[in-house]
Amino acid sequence: VLSLLIAATFTLACLALDRLFGTLGVLVGFALVFVQLIMIAGPFQSQLLSITYRFVAFFLPGTYAVNGLEQVINGTGQHLVGSLFALIIFCGIFFMGLFGQEVKNHLLPTANSQA
């Protein structure tokens, strides 16, 4: 379940960035991947990073994906529900970024369609 949720989160993120920013969105996506790799204790432990990086990591889905995978692998699972919930919220945000305009147009009738 966690792996599918992680895959859905990052797929929706890439598609939403591409939809919102076009080709520039792909570049923004690559930049976010590199930033997340640094922040999720890849080359450095998170305690060695500055407070700015730790603050930004709070708002990126990679942090919750790695925390959830660590909890599953280590068998602790103490904060697994929190990681799952955060990933579900990120899926919702990226889904609205991808399909928000269509949902808004479908739910709110325009002035021309009332005639």
Residue, then its C-alpha position, 0 to 999 in steps of 0.5 A: v500500500l505504501s509503495l503504491l501511494i508513493a508511486a501515485t504521489f510522485t506520478l501526480a506531482c510530475l504530471a501536475l508540474d507538467r500541466l501547470f508549467g509546461t516544459l518548465g514544469v519538467l525542469v522544476g520536477f528535476a530540481l525538486v528531485f535533487v533537493q529532496l535527495i539532499m534533504i531526506a538524508g541521502p548524502f548527509q544525515s538530516q541532523l547535519l543540514s541547516i534549519t532551513y533545509r529541515f524546514v523545507a523538507f517538511f513540505l516535500p513528499g520525499t521526506y514522508a516517503v522515506n520515513g514510511l519506508e524506513q518504518v516498514i523496513n525496520g518494523t517500528g511503524q510508530h509513525l507509519v500512519g502519519s506518513l501515509f496520511a501526509l502522502i494522501i494529502f500530497c496526492g490530493i494537492f497534486f490531483m487538484g493541481l492536475f485536474g482542478q480546473e476541470v473539476k471547477n468547470h464541471l461543478l460551477p456552471t458558467a453564465n453561458s450554459q444557463a441559457 
